[in-house]
Every structure is written in C-alpha cells, then in structure tokens.
Amino acid sequence: MFCQQCEETARNLGCTAGGVCGKSNDTACYQDAVNFVLSGIAYRRIHQPKGAKIPANTSAQDTFVVEALFATLTNVNFDESRFDAYLKKAIAYRDAYPQIPGEPKACSWVPKSREDIIILDGGIGLLSIEDPNERSLFSLLLFALKGMCAYYSHAEVLGKTDPAIVNFIYKGLASRFEKHSFGERAALVMESGKVGAQVLALLDSANKRYGVTEITNVNCGVGKNPGILVTGHDLKDLYMLLRQTEGKGVDVYTHGEMLIAHAHPCFKKFPHLIGNYGTSWANQKAEFPSFNGPILFTTNCLVPPPDTYKGRIYTTGSVGFPNAVHIPEKPDGSKDFSSIIACAKKCDPPKDLECGDLVTGAGHDAVLALAPKVLDLVKRGKIKHFVVMAGCDGRHKERAYYTEFAKALPKDVIILTAGCAKYRYNRLGLGDIEGIPRVLDAGQCNDSYSLVVIAQELAKALGVEVGELPLSFNIAWYEQKAILVFLVLLALGIKNIMIGPNLPACLSPDVLNMLVKEFGVQPNTTVPEDMKKLGITR
C-alpha cells in the first residue's frame, strides 16, 4: 500500500500499512487497480486509429468511469467487494476497445488472481511511476480528477452534463500511459483547474433546481420523533428521502455539509426537516451514537463506524462499507428508502447535543443582493478586509489553528467560507458589521465557486483587479475535492494562497518550487505570523 492523497497521510509522507482514513491495505490496492484500469480505458478511447471498430454509445461507460473514480476518493467506499465489481466492469469496458499497436504493455494488465491486485510491485500503484516529478504531477492531476468526478456526479444526477468535462477526465486519465515533459504535465494540471471551474459552475446551476439559497438561521436542536440523519453532499438524495418520509412520524436532520439544504427554498417546505445535527465529519464517532437513529451516507465523509452505531449505517451512490445496507439507484433514477425509514421507526429520538444554531446560505446570489451595503461599508472603512477560510475539516489537533485564526481577526474583517472547515469557527459568535454577518457561509465545498464570483463582482464594482482587493486566502484542505478547488483558484488567477495544516505530501521539491514561484503558494505557520503575511492588521 502507498497512499498520500489526503492531508492526514501518515507522517505527511504516505500511508503504507493501513490508511489513516481507515481503509485496509487490500482495499487500497483494489482502488489502485481500479484507477489503473480506468486509465487503460481512457488511453484506448483517445488513441484509437481512424476506422477502428469502437463502441458506438459510451454514455453508460462515461457514467461508470465517473462513479468508479469518485469511489476511490478518501472516505467514500471501504467495501472491497464493490471494488472487485468495479474492477471487473472496468476491464470489460477497456477490452471492448481494440488494442492499439504499440500501446504500453501495462495498458493491457489483467489480474490473474487476488494476489495480483494486492502485490503493488506489479506496477499498478503510483509508486510505479519512477520519476518523482512525473509522479508528483500525475498525482496532483489524478487527485483533481477524483474531485472533478465527485462534483460532476452531483450535477449529473440533477440532469446537468457537459461532454467537454467528461472528455477532459479521459484525457487526464490517459496521460498516465503517455510520455510528457515536465512542462506538459504541469500544463495538464493547470488545465484541470480551468475545467474544474466549469464543473463548479455546472453544479452551481444544477443545485438551483431547489431554489436560490437565502441567508438562513438553522435550528440545531431536536424534535420528539425518531429521526434519520443525512450526511454527505447529495441534495437529490435528501429531497427523495423527505418526500418518502412525509407523514411517517419520522423526522429528518442534516449533518456536515448538508447544512446548506436549509437555505434552499425547496427544502424549507418540509416541516419534518427539523434542523442540522452535530458538526463536521471529523467528529462523527463522538456525535453519531447520540443521534440514536440511522445515518444515510450520500457521498464521501464516511469514517469506519464503531459498534455503537455500526448497525445504523446506510449507504447510497458511490459510498460503501462492508455489511452496511446499500440503497441502490433504480433505472429511472429513484431510490427506495423504505428500509432506513423502517429502521428509524424502531429507534429513540435524537439526544440534543446543544450546539447552538447556525447561519448559512450566503452564496453569490444572496451576498451580491447585499452588494450595495457591503460596498458602502468597504468605502466607509467599516469592512477593511475579507479572508477566505474555505475548505475541509479534519481530525488533527493542528486544525485548532483555524479556530484561533478566526478568533484573532479584527472585528472589521469578514470571513468568506464554504465546506466543512467552517465548523472550526461558525459557532464563535463573531457577530456582524452593521447587519452583515462576519461569517458568510456559502455552503458546501463546491460552493467555493460562489466565493470566487463574490470576489470578482466586488472587484468589478470597485474598479480594481481581484488581486488588488483587500482579500486573502487561508485554506484548509483534507481530500481531493479540495485539491481541485485549489487548482481552480490558481487557474482563475488567485495568487499567494496560504494552505494547511500541511502541504500535499505528493509535491516533489521541483513541483512545490513551481507553485511557489509562479503562484506564491505558501504553508501556514502561526496565527500572528500569518496575519502579517496576509496583510491583516489590527
């Protein structure tokens, strides 16, 4: 096993015996095998000579590639049997294409036994890429593609697709078996940021099916009925569950990044959507036992559950865990949630965690509606700085840095946030500036797109470039969606981004030097020092 795709990777070098996330060596190797064969599909698809007999309709294959790559993202799927099925299906899709004369031998790899998958020196893991710079750049690209597939799958289930995005996913995967210079591979990584911006815009448009978000105060208490807790990111799953639980005596709660649902007008129509329960994914082992009812995992954020609630785990979509009840999608796109509803009815109501209510829904539409007031506050010196503190939460103690950073900010600074990183400071009671909340939460990590739109529109209104705004970026990352968002920011011309708690372990010295030299990327250090670097003065 060798995995360094998340921020918590062992010793900031790589997990080699078992994943810090909880995945086993064997599951990690199956994931590597799936990624490897997906690259084979892409290579054969792209490099077929003219006149070759190739599959006429690849829509099912395209959906499969997106789902399978998404399943290998951190904290999505720990079910080895599911990856075994993914692997067999991937090989079948690859072999539906004719072999290409002169293709790399590895492109035709087929495991003859389970041991062929588990033995990494067979050449299926990222360590099989010997050149450190090539491995570093392809790793960055692969991680961005995983994030891209996650966001694209959310848009796809809502009916929004874009063939150009899918074509880039194939292009990136195929590059594993192609010869490229350092500059060419670096250009591919930067291109993933440009395509990533298209994916975020696509998902932003797709989520408007549920209405434009409104700045909303969200109840974080509990009701008297038994409940179902929905975590992850998929709004369609939540909507279908709410429809199926109407009048059943079962309440529904959001968790983590599903908090934003309460700001969509469509979800406000369901009185049995009681509120948000708990904090971020990183605290689920401490919080989920108190919920008492079943938990539905719709996308990533699954932590291997202890016995206290293992029997109440339900998964859907790309998510999987051994022996959990998986709720599949039907051919018409619907899902039958009767099993989780029946489980909930047998459970006690949730125990109140007494966390305190939250405010969310500050997407670009909501904030730009307040633009005249915000601009007036900026011109009058009441708002002196904006700091983007979007990104991920995690379990490491070093993440207390973000709480301390938020506490130390002067009272004339606005925090723009999205993703689960907000749970480090969204209950600090930082107040407002003449009615404008000092913490403006756009929603999920994909809603970082909103923060870019806000910055661009503010710059336009003030007649300056984005780089001239009193705006800083202090980003917390954890997994591959955050890598994609980071590359999106670079592609949009955002420079001097501060990132932490650690820089990605996959960065070789040369690749890191490129990011520092061309974009001013910097690691965070201490709160006082970083405030100086970002130009935030008391």
Number of C-alpha atoms within 10 A of each C-alpha: 23 20 24 21 22 26 25 24 21 18 10 15 15 21 21 16 15 18 22 16 19 15 20 18 18 18 25 26 23 27 26 25 27 28 23 24 27 26 25 29 25 24 27 23 21 12 13 16 13 6 6 11 11 14 12 6 8 12 10 9 16 15 15 17 26 24 20 24 24 28 28 24 26 23 22 24 28 25 19 20 14 19 24 18 11 24 24 14 18 25 19 13 20 22 14 15 18 15 16 16 9 6 15 13 8 14 22 17 17 14 15 8 8 11 11 17 25 20 14 18 12 14 17 24 22 20 15 12 17 9 9 16 21 20 19 24 23 23 20 26 29 25 23 28 30 27 25 31 28 26 25 27 24 21 24 17 15 19 10 16 17 13 10 10 18 19 13 19 26 23 17 23 23 22 19 23 18 10 10 13 10 14 10 12 21 21 13 21 23 18 18 27 26 18 22 30 24 19 28 24 17 19 23 20 14 19 20 14 15 17 13 18 25 20 20 15 14 20 16 22 19 22 18 12 17 23 29 30 25 27 28 24 27 25 22 18 21 24 15 14 21 22 10 15 19 15 10 11 14 23 28 26 28 26 25 28 27 23 28 31 28 28 25 20 16 16 19 14 10 17 12 21 23 20 25 28 29 25 22 23 24 18 15 19 15 9 17 23 19 18 24 22 27 27 25 28 26 26 26 25 23 26 20 18 17 10 9 12 17 17 15 22 22 23 23 19 21 24 28 29 24 13 11 15 17 20 20 15 12 9 7 6 9 12 16 14 18 13 12 22 22 13 16 25 19 12 18 15 21 24 18 14 15 11 14 11 15 18 22 25 27 27 30 24 17 17 23 17 10 12 17 13 15 20 16 12 17 16 12 10 11 16 22 19 21 19 21 22 27 30 28 27 24 22 13 11 8 11 17 14 18 23 18 14 18 21 15 13 20 14 17 18 23 24 24 28 29 30 28 25 27 29 21 21 19 22 15 12 12 17 12 15 16 12 9 16 18 21 27 24 29 31 28 28 23 27 24 31 25 26 23 20 16 20 22 16 16 20 17 12 12 14 11 12 12 20 15 10 17 18 20 24 20 23 23 28 28 23 26 25 27 24 25 30 27 21 25 27 20 21 20 13 11 19 20 20 21 22 21 21 23 17 18 24 19 23 18 16 11 13 19 17 14 14 16 16 10 11 16 15 20 19 16 21 15 10 18 13 10 17 19 11 14 17 12 19 13 11
